[in-house]
Amino acid sequence: MLASLKPNGRMGIVLDQGALFRGGAEGHIRKKVVEEDLIECIVALPEKIFYNTGAPGCLIFLNKNKPKDRKNRILFIYGAKGFEKLRNMNRLRDEDVGEIVDAQKKFADIARYARVVHLDRAKENDYNLSVTRYVDVFEEEEPIDVAQVWGQLRKLEDERAVIDDKLNGYLKELGYEQ
């Protein structure tokens, strides 16, 4: 498909996400495509949106004539969070598609959703183009106040001891001695 594109041609490909990081022939092709600066955008999709497979897919947009401000850069979009869960499949809603399109048009970093990465970074990562390698999609965990949690635990232990004493008193009254 890429070979048949005109010098200013653009195309999109739908693949499974394994194509972004697997080695072998796919790895050699991916390396060449990155080195020739043909990838404009990669979108990680949710799992179960294609019939006959539960594997998550991805969209790869190639452009033989990237605009100057996009040269030597790839936009990574994590579109795998926004979807509608159906009975046996998932579906991208209009708003999910709109969010992906808006991010692609902006071609800018969006916290926990999109990131523009220089080709050198992809080369440093051995041409691994997995979106989560470049877009931090993990939510920060709330810090735990250990002293507060420990205090709550001790309070609960004290309450349990009081309840145990009452229970033992009731059992003794009923003639069940321990």
HUUR-V728393 format. One record per backbone hydrogen bond with DSSP energy under -1.0 kcal/mol. NH is the residue of the N-H (numbers start at 1). CO is the residue of the C=O. E is the energy in kcal/mol with one decimal. If there is no record, write none. Layout:
# HUUR-V728393
nh=NH co=CO e=E
nh=NH co=CO e=E
This chain:
# HUUR-V728393
nh=5 co=2 e=-1.3
nh=9 co=6 e=-2.5
nh=11 co=62 e=-2.2
nh=13 co=60 e=-2.1
nh=15 co=58 e=-2.2
nh=17 co=56 e=-2.3
nh=19 co=16 e=-1.9
nh=20 co=17 e=-1.9
nh=21 co=18 e=-1.6
nh=22 co=18 e=-2.8
nh=27 co=23 e=-1.1
nh=28 co=24 e=-1.8
nh=29 co=25 e=-2.5
nh=30 co=26 e=-2.9
nh=31 co=27 e=-2.4
nh=32 co=28 e=-2.0
nh=33 co=29 e=-2.5
nh=34 co=30 e=-2.5
nh=35 co=31 e=-2.8
nh=36 co=32 e=-1.9
nh=37 co=34 e=-2.0
nh=38 co=33 e=-2.2
nh=40 co=61 e=-3.0
nh=41 co=61 e=-1.4
nh=42 co=75 e=-2.8
nh=43 co=59 e=-2.7
nh=44 co=77 e=-2.8
nh=45 co=57 e=-2.8
nh=53 co=50 e=-1.2
nh=58 co=15 e=-2.8
nh=59 co=43 e=-2.3
nh=60 co=13 e=-2.3
nh=61 co=41 e=-3.1
nh=62 co=11 e=-3.0
nh=63 co=38 e=-3.0
nh=64 co=9 e=-2.7
nh=70 co=67 e=-2.0
nh=73 co=70 e=-1.4
nh=74 co=117 e=-2.5
nh=75 co=40 e=-2.1
nh=76 co=115 e=-2.8
nh=77 co=42 e=-2.9
nh=78 co=113 e=-3.4
nh=79 co=44 e=-1.3
nh=79 co=77 e=-1.2
nh=84 co=91 e=-3.5
nh=86 co=89 e=-2.8
nh=90 co=48 e=-3.5
nh=91 co=84 e=-2.4
nh=97 co=93 e=-2.3
nh=98 co=94 e=-2.6
nh=99 co=95 e=-2.0
nh=100 co=96 e=-1.9
nh=101 co=97 e=-2.6
nh=102 co=98 e=-2.7
nh=103 co=99 e=-2.2
nh=104 co=100 e=-2.3
nh=105 co=101 e=-2.4
nh=106 co=102 e=-2.4
nh=107 co=103 e=-2.1
nh=110 co=114 e=-2.7
nh=113 co=110 e=-2.4
nh=114 co=110 e=-2.7
nh=115 co=76 e=-2.2
nh=117 co=74 e=-2.8
nh=119 co=72 e=-2.2
nh=121 co=118 e=-1.3
nh=122 co=118 e=-1.1
nh=123 co=119 e=-2.3
nh=124 co=120 e=-2.5
nh=125 co=121 e=-1.5
nh=126 co=123 e=-1.7
nh=127 co=122 e=-2.7
nh=128 co=125 e=-1.6
nh=129 co=20 e=-3.3
nh=133 co=130 e=-1.7
nh=134 co=131 e=-1.6
nh=135 co=131 e=-2.6
nh=137 co=135 e=-1.1
nh=146 co=144 e=-1.2
nh=149 co=145 e=-2.5
nh=150 co=146 e=-3.0
nh=151 co=147 e=-2.1
nh=152 co=148 e=-2.4
nh=153 co=149 e=-2.4
nh=154 co=150 e=-2.4
nh=155 co=151 e=-2.3
nh=156 co=152 e=-2.4
nh=157 co=153 e=-2.4
nh=158 co=154 e=-2.4
nh=159 co=155 e=-2.4
nh=160 co=156 e=-2.4
nh=161 co=157 e=-2.1
nh=162 co=158 e=-2.0
nh=163 co=159 e=-2.3
nh=164 co=160 e=-2.9
nh=165 co=161 e=-2.2
nh=166 co=162 e=-2.2
nh=167 co=163 e=-2.8
nh=168 co=164 e=-2.8
nh=169 co=165 e=-2.1
nh=170 co=166 e=-2.4
nh=171 co=167 e=-2.6
nh=172 co=168 e=-2.2
nh=173 co=169 e=-2.2
nh=174 co=170 e=-1.7
nh=175 co=172 e=-1.3
nh=176 co=171 e=-3.1
